[in-house]
Structure formats: structure tokens, C-alpha cells
Amino acid sequence: MSQESMNPEISSDDRLWAALAYVFSPLVPIILMFMDDKKNRPFIKANNMQALILGIITAVTSAFCIGILVWFYQLYCAYQAYQGQTVNVPVLTDFCKNQGWA
């Protein structure tokens, strides 16, 4: 059973924007924070801040080989988001929720 049929609040547009936030981070998450119609959607909001932080981590660690690994992990997160699944990044998800960002 697909996630979309389990949660009708997640539209295909939400899934696409969440996936794009992971693939083109940190640019798309910053743009999404300024789009009033997108930033308050629960699924986008839950994924956007995680994608932004992962993008920053990738940019900082890009001088090292670990940056490439983080980017591949971002692609995996993008795939999960496009499938309509809530992405749970270890440590980062709890941090974002405790800050009230997601």
C-alpha cells in the first residue's frame, strides 16, 4: 500500500518539493522558506529544515571524502521523500523537532 493512500494530506507536489529540497540543498530549502504556500505544508516543513542542514553539512565537508557520502545519503532521503515517506535522519530529526523547526 502506498504512503499517499495512507496519508491523503501529502500531495504529489509536496513530495516533489521535499525531494528537490534534498537534491538541491541548501538552495531549494532556502527558497521554500520564502514561499508562503509551501513553507506551512506539514510534509514539506518536516523535510525542509533537515534538507537544509544536510546541505550545509555537505558543503562544509565537501573538501573531504565524507562530503560525497553525505550527498549520496541526501539522494536516498530525496527518494524516500518522493515516495511520500517521512524521512528520519539520525540525530538531525530529533534536533529539528526539539527546536520547533519541523
N, C-alpha and C positions, 0 to 999 in steps of 0.2 A: 504494500500500500504506500503510495507516495505521501510525502510530507505535506504537499499542497492540499490534498484532500483531507488531511488530518487537521490542518490549521488554515481555514479559508481567509484569514486576515493577511496572509503572506501572498502578495500578488507576484506575477512574473516580473513586473517592473522592480519590485522590492528585491527580488532575488538577483536580478541583473545588476542593480546598483551596488548591492552588497559584494557581489563577486568582483565588480570593477574596482571597488574600494581596496580590495586585497591586491589585485593585479597591478594597479597603477598608483600604489601608495607611495608617498604621502600626498600626492597631488589631488586625487579624487576625494579622499576623505575631507580635505580642507574645503574643496568646492561644495561638497554635500553639507558642510556645516553652515554654509550661507544660503542654501536653498530651503526656504521655509516649508514648502510642501513635502520635502524629503526628510529633513532632519528630525521631525517628530514622529515618523513612522517607526513603530517598535522594533521591527526586524532590522531595518537599516541602522537605527540608533544602536542596537546591540552589537552590530558588527563594525560600525564605522570607527569608533574610538580604538578598538582592538587593531583594526587595519592601519590606522594612523600610527599607533605606537610600534607595530611591527615594521612599518615602512621606515620609521626613524631608526629603529634598531638595524635594519638592513643598510641604510645609508651610512650609519656610523661604523658598522663592521664590514663595509664593502672593501676596505683596504685589506682585509684578512679573508681567508678562505671561508670563514664561517658565514660571511655575508651572503654567499651563494647558497649555502644550505638554508639560511633563513628565507631567502627569496623562493626557493623550492617549497618550503613549508607554507609560504603565503599562497602559492599556486594551489596547494592542496586545500587550504582554507577557502580559497575562492571557489573551488569545485564544490566543497561542502555547502557553502552559502548559496551557490546557484542551484543546488539540489533542494534548497529550502530547509536545510538542517541548521540548527543553531550551533555556531562554531564555539567550541570550548578550548581556548588556548590555556595551557597550564600556567598558573600564577597570574597571568595577564587578565584573564576573565574575572577572577575574584577581585583583583585590584581595581579594574574599571567599575565593577558593580559597587564596591565599597566607597568609591569616590562619587558615586551617583551619576556617572557618565553613561551607563548602559541600563 
